[in-house]
Amino acid sequence: MKRAWIAAATLLVSGATAQPGLAQISGMSSGPVTVAVKEITNTATGTWWWSPSVSSKLTGMLANELKSTGHFTVVERQGLKKVLGEQELAELGITRQSTAPKKGIMTGAKYYILGSVSDYRENTETKSGGGGFNIMGFGQRKSSSSSSAYVALDVRVVDTTTGEIAYARTIEGKATSTSESTSSSGGMFGVGFSDNQSSSKKVPASKAVRAAMIEVSEYLNCVLYLKNSCIAEYDAKEQRRRDATKDVLDF
């Protein structure tokens, strides 16, 4: 299963920043960084698999991934109405004063994390092949095929004090589905037989996006908290992404 996952969701990782050179940043953050994850949106066309529940799951997943590092204080924004509802109950005197939440001390976020699926295309790459043999009436034939779907995810980190985009990143990923079939046949003394077997493995595009969310959390952990040699690695990944994109066109 682990091998299938790695093969199915190959992520071409990239990193970019609005500041001059990620490699210039150094020094681990002195404490947890407070962030709020805004709802992951979709601006791509043809995303038949997208739904409000997918958006909610991806948003929650990114928040959980960041929190699990121990390097972030993640403040709730998706369920903010519920929090305000509890404060309103206290203000109306409905809840006990000793247990009621206090107003005006809610933790503010230093950064907002914005994410959007910006592109999605199916069948961007297809492969097929086969072969077989036949010896004295006994034969076997095998065939296989694969197709890939392309997903692009844009992520921005906004400084809530200045409103500036502090960091930005684009992730390009592939979700690959495969199918295989085997057929055998033969006969002897007037008795024949045949056997057909097939298998397929379709990887949902949303799974590739979920894998991308894990990569996003690692990137944010690097540039917002760790600020060490990992930054140079993301610089190199970004350069490879840009070079691969430029190679598509002839100038």
PyMOL commands that set and color helices and strands:
alter all, ss='L'
color gray80, all
select helices_A, chain A and resi 2-8+22-24+52-68+80-91+205-226+230-246
alter helices_A, ss='H'
color red, helices_A
select strands_A, chain A and resi 9-12+16-17+33-37+41-42+72-74+111-135+138-159+165-188+191-201
alter strands_A, ss='S'
color yellow, strands_A
deselect
rebuild
show_as cartoon
